[in-house]
Amino acid sequence: MKPTTPTLVASGLTKVIGKRTIVDDVSFELDPGVVFGFLGPNGAGKTTTIRMLVGLIRPTAGTVTICGYSVRREFEKAMRCIGCIVETPDLYRFMSGRENLEHFARMLGAGDDDIQRVAEIVGLAHRLDQRVREYSLGMRQRLGIAQALLGHPKLLILDEPANGLDPAGIREIRELLRGLAATGMSVFVSSHQLAEIELMCDRVAIIHKGRILRDGSVRELISSQRAMEFHVADVARATAVLQQHNVPFTPNHDRIFLPIEESDAAPVIRTLIENGIDVLSARPRVQTLEEIRDAALSAGLGRALERLPEGLGTEVGEKGVGLSLGERQRLQIARMLIDQPRLLVLDEATANLDYATELDVRTALDEITPKPTTLVIAHRYTMMKNADYVYVLKDGDVIEQGPPAQLVRGRGWFAALARESGEVPSFV
């Protein structure tokens, strides 16, 4: 079997304007039949990169090859392989959809059959004679894609095609692009929407401040959060069986999550069924990029993500050596929050932190939504003062219990701890 020749190869693309480097040494490849996501926030360099790919601006350094043709040396041959929309489609709103397509078809030497073909592909054949000003935003996006398809391109490049669309419009664009890729066309899509890139694309490159942080399949980028979800008829009995077999799991309502690969699910299903527990369904459960980001923010990592040069994509080293102690603690909390657990157990979570960092962690815990039942094991008053109820243990026995405000007014161990903390006056 012959190796696949990439449709698009970008190598070392760099763009410097004045003293500012807009795009810095960007490289990636795109194979036939693949939807490739170019993900990054506004201002990351996505549109500048696209302009270099299609020859609208010349790179300061680097090369672009499309279907084997150099954009610099064989521009016309390369451009014949491309259909593209940079930023927004250029449409004449006073014309009908058909008239818009006829205008572009004349420039490309395409005929009426091509117009009908692309209209059917994008689902606008029945609306072609309507004026574009009457089109919805999603219809205008699809008409723009139809224009880009007139020349039978092997590579389709779209800049933020889901911008401004409602969920139904986004779904239509996603299904359209997946359908085009199924025919063997290469599709390059830029976006700042994490969830949409994940649903739409086979591969993704993440760009930040002009540099590629990661390039790989969506599954590779979030594989560390892969698990299997089992929908069972009796969670309590399933929990007991898994505990007997020392299988790690996380229960959630009528489902149980196990940190295993799909290929390892069969023995678990067999064990549950042999113990009389009906397994109603089993499927891979992968946290979305949005869920990972939300968990990080819930754990108070917002400022840390802004500080880190590559945000969530930053390599923090073995055991998180690239993070402060407080950031490592909050990262651990974020990992627990991804599955939205109903019970959170924190054993001396702030024991080695200074007061300011402990305050950050406490604030993060207070702001978690939805708030799980939380069991905090600690020897500091500051970690207990906002609890709903406190148990004080000594030599294995409970010597005090009650709401913190009540215990502070007493003369026991908790009151003494509170006074020693300096947060409660000694005369209380």
C-alpha positions in Angstrom: 0.0 0.0 0.0 1.5 3.3 -1.1 1.9 6.0 1.7 -0.6 8.8 1.5 0.8 12.1 0.0 -0.2 15.0 2.2 -2.6 17.5 0.7 -1.0 20.4 2.6 2.4 20.8 4.1 3.4 23.9 6.1 7.0 24.0 7.1 8.6 26.6 9.4 6.0 29.3 8.6 7.0 32.6 10.2 5.6 36.1 9.7 7.2 39.2 11.2 5.6 42.6 10.9 7.9 45.4 12.1 9.4 44.1 15.3 6.5 41.8 16.1 6.5 38.1 15.3 2.9 37.2 14.5 3.5 33.6 13.5 6.6 31.8 14.7 7.9 28.6 13.1 4.6 26.9 12.4 4.7 23.4 10.8 2.0 20.8 10.2 0.7 18.4 7.6 -2.8 17.5 6.4 -3.7 14.2 4.7 -6.6 13.5 2.3 -10.0 12.7 4.0 -9.1 14.4 7.2 -10.7 17.3 9.0 -7.9 19.3 10.6 -8.7 21.8 13.4 -6.5 24.9 13.9 -7.4 25.9 17.5 -6.5 29.0 19.3 -7.8 32.2 21.0 -8.5 35.4 19.0 -5.1 37.0 18.1 -3.2 33.7 18.3 -2.2 33.9 14.6 -4.8 31.7 13.0 -5.9 34.1 10.2 -2.4 35.2 9.5 -1.4 31.6 9.0 -4.3 31.0 6.7 -3.4 34.0 4.6 0.1 32.6 4.1 -1.3 29.2 3.2 -3.4 30.6 0.4 -0.8 33.1 -0.9 -2.5 36.3 0.3 0.6 37.3 2.2 4.1 36.1 1.8 5.8 34.5 4.8 8.9 36.0 6.3 10.3 32.4 6.4 9.1 28.9 5.7 7.2 27.1 2.8 3.8 25.9 1.9 3.1 23.0 -0.4 -0.4 22.1 -1.7 -0.9 18.8 -3.5 2.8 18.8 -4.2 2.9 22.3 -5.6 4.9 25.1 -4.0 2.7 28.1 -3.3 5.7 30.4 -3.9 7.0 28.8 -7.1 3.9 27.2 -8.6 1.2 29.5 -7.3 -1.5 28.9 -10.0 -1.2 25.2 -9.9 -1.4 25.2 -6.1 -4.4 27.5 -6.0 -6.3 25.3 -8.4 -6.3 22.7 -5.6 -7.8 25.0 -3.0 -11.3 26.3 -2.1 -11.2 28.8 0.8 -13.1 31.3 2.9 -10.9 33.7 4.9 -12.8 35.3 7.7 -16.3 35.8 6.1 -17.8 34.7 2.7 -17.8 37.5 0.0 -21.5 37.5 -1.0 -23.6 40.0 -2.9 -26.7 40.3 -0.6 -28.9 41.9 -3.3 -28.4 38.9 -5.5 -30.0 35.5 -5.2 -27.9 32.5 -4.1 -27.9 31.3 -7.7 -26.7 34.6 -9.1 -23.8 34.6 -6.6 -22.8 31.2 -7.6 -23.1 32.0 -11.3 -20.8 35.1 -10.8 -18.0 33.0 -9.2 -18.6 30.1 -11.7 -17.8 32.4 -14.6 -14.5 33.3 -13.0 -13.6 29.6 -12.6 -15.0 28.4 -15.9 -17.6 26.2 -14.1 -21.0 25.5 -15.6 -24.6 25.1 -14.5 -24.1 21.5 -13.5 -21.4 22.5 -11.1 -23.7 25.1 -9.5 -26.4 22.5 -9.0 -23.8 20.0 -7.7 -22.5 22.3 -4.9 -26.0 23.6 -4.1 -27.1 20.0 -3.4 -23.9 19.3 -1.4 -24.6 22.2 1.0 -28.3 21.7 1.1 -29.4 24.9 -0.6 -30.7 23.6 -3.9 -34.3 24.5 -2.9 -33.3 28.1 -1.8 -31.0 29.2 -4.6 -33.5 31.7 -6.1 -34.0 33.5 -2.9 -32.1 36.7 -2.3 -29.1 36.3 0.0 -30.3 39.1 2.3 -33.1 36.8 3.3 -30.7 34.0 4.2 -30.0 33.1 7.8 -26.3 33.3 8.9 -26.0 29.5 8.6 -27.3 29.6 5.1 -24.9 32.3 4.1 -22.0 30.2 5.5 -23.2 27.2 3.5 -23.5 29.4 0.3 -19.9 30.5 0.9 -18.8 26.9 1.2 -20.6 26.2 -2.0 -18.6 28.9 -3.8 -15.4 27.4 -2.4 -16.4 24.0 -3.8 -17.1 25.2 -7.4 -13.6 24.5 -8.6 -13.5 20.8 -7.4 -10.8 21.5 -4.7 -8.8 18.8 -3.0 -8.3 21.1 0.0 -11.0 23.3 1.7 -9.8 26.0 4.0 -12.3 27.7 6.3 -11.6 30.5 8.8 -14.0 30.3 11.8 -16.9 28.8 9.9 -19.1 28.4 13.0 -18.7 32.1 14.2 -22.0 33.5 15.2 -24.1 30.4 14.4 -26.7 29.0 16.7 -26.3 25.3 17.8 -28.4 24.1 14.9 -26.3 26.0 12.4 -23.1 24.7 13.9 -24.4 21.2 13.7 -25.2 21.7 10.0 -21.7 23.0 9.2 -20.2 20.1 11.2 -22.1 17.5 9.4 -21.4 19.1 6.0 -17.6 19.2 6.6 -17.6 15.6 7.9 -19.4 14.6 4.8 -16.9 16.3 2.5 -14.0 14.6 4.3 -15.7 11.3 3.8 -15.3 11.8 0.0 -11.5 12.2 0.4 -11.4 16.0 0.5 -9.0 17.5 3.1 -10.7 20.1 5.3 -8.7 22.7 7.3 -10.9 24.6 9.9 -9.7 27.3 12.2 -11.7 28.0 15.4 -11.5 29.3 19.0 -14.3 27.0 20.1 -12.8 24.0 22.0 -15.9 21.8 22.0 -16.7 22.3 18.3 -13.2 21.4 17.2 -13.4 18.3 19.3 -16.7 17.2 17.7 -15.7 18.2 14.1 -12.1 17.3 13.7 -9.9 14.2 13.3 -6.7 16.1 14.1 -6.0 19.4 15.8 -3.1 21.8 16.1 -3.3 24.2 19.0 -1.7 27.7 18.4 -1.0 30.3 21.0 0.9 33.5 20.6 1.9 32.4 17.1 3.4 29.1 18.1 2.1 25.5 17.7 1.8 24.0 21.2 0.4 20.6 20.3 -0.4 18.7 17.1 -2.1 15.4 17.1 -5.4 13.6 17.1 -8.1 14.9 19.4 -8.1 11.5 21.1 -4.4 11.8 21.8 -4.7 15.3 23.3 -7.3 14.2 25.8 -6.5 10.5 26.2 -5.3 10.9 29.7 -8.9 11.5 30.7 -10.3 8.4 29.1 -12.6 6.0 31.0 -15.4 3.6 30.5 -19.0 4.4 31.5 -21.2 1.5 32.6 -25.0 2.1 33.0 -26.1 -0.6 35.5 -29.5 -1.5 37.0 -28.2 -1.6 40.6 -25.4 0.8 41.4 -25.2 -0.3 45.1 -24.7 -4.0 44.2 -22.3 -3.2 41.4 -20.3 -1.0 43.8 -20.0 -3.9 46.3 -18.9 -6.4 43.6 -16.2 -4.0 42.2 -14.9 -3.4 45.8 -14.7 -7.1 46.3 -12.5 -7.4 43.2 -10.4 -4.3 44.1 -11.4 -2.5 40.9 -11.1 1.3 41.1 -14.3 3.1 40.1 -16.4 6.3 40.5 -20.2 6.0 41.0 -22.4 8.7 39.6 -26.2 8.2 39.9 -27.1 5.1 37.8 -23.6 4.9 36.2 -20.2 3.8 37.2 -17.0 5.1 35.7 -13.8 3.0 35.5 -10.4 4.3 34.4 -9.9 1.6 31.8 -9.6 1.2 28.0 -12.5 0.0 26.0 -10.6 -3.2 25.2 -10.6 -4.0 29.0 -14.3 -3.6 29.5 -15.4 -7.2 28.6 -14.1 -8.8 31.9 -15.8 -6.1 34.0 -19.1 -6.7 32.2 -18.8 -10.5 32.6 -18.1 -10.1 36.3 -21.1 -7.9 36.9 -23.5 -10.2 34.9 -22.2 -13.3 36.7 -23.1 -11.5 40.0 -26.7 -10.9 38.7 -26.2 -7.2 37.9 -27.8 -6.1 34.6 -25.4 -3.9 32.5 -27.7 -1.7 30.4 -24.9 -0.1 28.4 -21.2 0.4 28.3 -19.4 3.1 26.3 -16.1 5.1 26.3 -16.3 8.3 28.4 -13.8 11.0 27.4 -13.8 14.3 29.1 -14.2 17.1 26.6 -11.6 19.9 26.3 -14.2 22.3 27.7 -14.8 20.1 30.8 -11.0 19.9 31.4 -10.7 23.7 31.2 -13.8 24.2 33.4 -12.4 21.9 36.1 -9.1 23.9 36.0 -11.0 27.2 36.5 -13.2 25.7 39.3 -10.0 24.7 41.1 -8.7 28.2 41.0 -6.1 27.7 38.3 -7.3 30.7 36.2 -4.3 32.9 37.1 -1.9 30.0 36.7 -3.1 29.3 33.2 -2.6 32.9 32.3 0.9 32.8 33.6 1.9 29.6 31.9 3.3 30.2 28.4 1.2 27.5 26.8 -1.9 27.6 29.0 -3.4 24.1 29.4 -0.9 22.8 26.9 2.2 23.7 29.1 4.5 20.8 30.0 4.8 21.0 33.8 7.4 18.3 34.2 7.5 15.1 36.2 5.4 15.6 39.4 4.5 19.1 38.3 8.0 20.7 38.9 7.0 23.6 36.6 4.3 24.6 39.0 4.3 26.2 42.5 3.3 24.0 45.4 -0.1 25.7 45.6 -0.7 25.3 41.8 0.1 21.6 42.1 -2.4 21.2 44.9 -5.1 23.0 42.8 -4.2 20.9 39.8 -4.9 17.8 41.9 -8.3 19.2 42.9 -9.0 20.0 39.3 -8.3 16.4 38.4 -10.9 15.2 41.0 -13.5 17.7 39.8 -13.5 16.6 36.1 -16.1 13.8 36.8 -18.2 16.2 39.0 -18.0 13.8 42.0 -20.7 13.8 44.6 -18.1 13.3 47.4 -14.8 15.0 47.6 -12.2 13.8 50.2 -9.3 16.1 51.0 -6.6 14.8 53.4 -4.4 17.6 54.6 -4.8 19.3 51.2 -3.1 22.6 52.4 -0.7 21.2 55.0 2.4 22.5 53.3 1.1 25.7 51.9 1.6 29.3 53.1 -1.4 31.3 54.3 -1.9 33.1 51.0 -1.8 30.0 48.9 -4.0 28.1 51.3 -6.5 31.0 51.0 -6.5 30.6 47.2 -7.2 26.8 47.6 -10.0 27.5 50.2 -11.6 30.1 47.9 -11.5 27.7 45.0 -13.2 25.0 47.1 -15.9 27.4 48.2 -16.6 28.4 44.6 -17.0 24.9 43.1 -20.3 24.5 41.3 -22.2 22.2 41.6 -20.8 21.8 45.2 -20.1 18.2 46.2 -20.3 16.8 49.7 -16.7 17.5 51.0 -14.8 15.7 53.7 -11.8 17.8 54.8 -9.2 16.2 57.1 -6.9 18.9 58.5 -5.2 20.2 61.6 -5.6 23.9 60.8 -8.5 26.0 62.0 -8.5 28.0 58.8 -9.5 24.9 56.8 -12.3 24.1 59.2 -13.9 27.5 60.0 -16.2 27.5 57.0 -17.3 23.9 57.4 -20.9 23.1 58.2 -20.0 20.5 60.9 -16.8 19.5 62.6 -15.7 16.3 64.3 -12.6 16.6 66.5 -10.7 13.3 67.0 -8.1 12.5 69.6 -6.6 9.0 70.1 -9.2 7.6 67.7 -12.2 9.0 69.6 -14.5 11.9 68.8 -14.0 14.4 71.7 -16.0 17.3 70.2 -18.5 17.8 67.4 -20.8 20.5 66.2 -20.9 23.6 63.9 -17.6 25.6 64.0 -19.2 28.7 65.4 -20.6 26.8 68.3 -17.3 25.0 69.1 -15.3 28.2 69.0 -17.4 29.6 71.9 -16.6 26.6 74.1 -13.5 25.7 76.1 -12.4 22.6 74.2 -9.7 21.7 71.8 -11.3 23.3 68.8 -11.7 26.7 70.6 -8.0 26.6 71.6 -7.0 25.8 68.0 -9.0 28.7 66.8 -7.4 31.1 69.3 -3.9 29.9 68.4 -4.6 30.7 64.7 -5.0 34.4 65.5 -8.3 34.6 63.7 -10.3 34.4 66.9 -9.7 36.8 69.8 -8.3 35.2 72.9 -11.1 36.4 75.1 -13.8 34.6 73.1 
